[in-house]
Amino acid sequence: MTLRLFDTYTRSVRDFEPLQADHVGLYACGPTVYDYAHIG
């Protein structure tokens, strides 16, 4: 299964290609505990 994401720079949908084949990281600035959950 391929993960496809919208690239806001190129304004197109692209296949996700990790920098390392065996590792993917995710940055999250922290939970939104004072309101509804959201991204961004």
Backbone as a ProteinNet text record, in pm:
[ID]
protein_1_A
[PRIMARY]
MTLRLFDTYTRSVRDFEPLQADHVGLYACGPTVYDYAHIG
[TERTIARY]
84.1	0	89.7	60.8	139.7	70.8	148.5	96.6	113	2.4	5.7	-34.6	40.2	17.9	9	-65.1	-73.1	45.3	125.2	242.1	198.2	198	152.1	251.2	376.6	476.4	450.7	426.9	402.6	254	169.5	23.8	-19.7	39.8	5.7	13.8	-47.6	-42.9	80.9	158.6	283.2	290.3	361.2	388.4	487.2	463.8	555.1	677.3	796.4	922.4	1005.5	1018.3	1094.6	1243.2	1311.4	1454.7	1533.3	1484.9	1545.2	1439.8	1476.4	1379.7	1316.2	1389.7	1339	1295	1284.7	1250	1175.5	1064.8	989.7	963.5	990.4	965.3	846.1	789.8	676	695.9	685.4	695.8	555.8	528.6	401.2	433.1	371.3	404.9	339.9	253.9	190.7	40.2	-23.9	-169	-245.1	-358.9	-447.8	-546	-519.2	-600.9	-707.9	-707.9	-801.8	-911.5	-909.4	-1008	-1015.3	-1092.6	-1102.8	-967.8	-939.6	-814	-808.1	-688.6	-669.8	-524.8	-501.4	-366.2	-334.4	-225.1	-181.7	-220.9
-116.5	0	124.2	217.3	339	453.6	528.2	647.3	764	831.1	945.1	1069.4	1176	1300.9	1417	1520.6	1641	1730.3	1762.7	1848.7	1992.7	2076.3	2214.1	2297.6	2254.4	2327.2	2310.8	2185.6	2159.3	2155.8	2162.1	2156.5	2031.5	1917.6	1790.6	1678.8	1565.8	1448.5	1368.1	1331.6	1258.6	1137.2	1034.6	917.6	957.8	909.3	935.5	846.4	906.3	832.5	871.5	780	813.6	831.6	913	934.2	808	730	601.4	494.3	388.3	284.8	215.2	205.2	129.6	217.4	350.3	438.7	561.7	593.7	715.7	785.3	914.7	992.8	1085.5	1130.3	1222	1329.4	1454.2	1565.5	1612.9	1625.4	1680.8	1782.8	1898.9	2005.6	1985	1888	1861	1850	1791.6	1773.2	1904.5	1913.2	2027.1	1987.6	2029.1	1985.5	2086.9	2203.2	2309.1	2328.5	2251.2	2266.9	2136.1	2134.9	2017.5	1987.8	1860.8	1821.9	1876.1	1917.5	1971	1951.6	1966.8	1962.4	2102.1	2158.5	2288.8	2405.8
0	0	0	-86.2	-99.4	-27.4	49.8	116.2	21.2	-9.7	-100.6	-23	-42.8	29.3	-68.4	-28.2	-110.3	-76.9	-177.8	-163	-189.7	-85.8	-103.2	-184.3	-192.6	-271.2	-420.8	-463.7	-606	-640	-536.2	-551	-627.7	-589.8	-652.5	-549.8	-582.1	-495.1	-531.5	-429	-452.2	-362.2	-408.5	-325.1	-216	-94.6	16.4	3.4	8.4	1.7	123.3	221.5	342.2	311	392	374.1	405.4	503.6	538.1	513.8	445.7	408.2	528	639.3	754.3	871.3	850.2	961.7	910.8	978.1	948.6	1080.9	1087.1	1208	1186.9	1297.4	1291.7	1396.4	1356.5	1450.1	1484.7	1611.7	1658.7	1766.8	1759.8	1853.4	1989.8	2001.9	2130.6	2116.2	2214.6	2206.3	2225.2	2161.5	2181.2	2289.8	2411.3	2524.8	2562.2	2500	2534.9	2431	2321.3	2214.7	2136.2	2029.3	1943.9	1878.9	1855.9	1792.2	1649.8	1607.3	1472.8	1430.2	1302.6	1248.5	1196.4	1242.4	1190.8	1269
[MASK]
++++++++++++++++++++++++++++++++++++++++

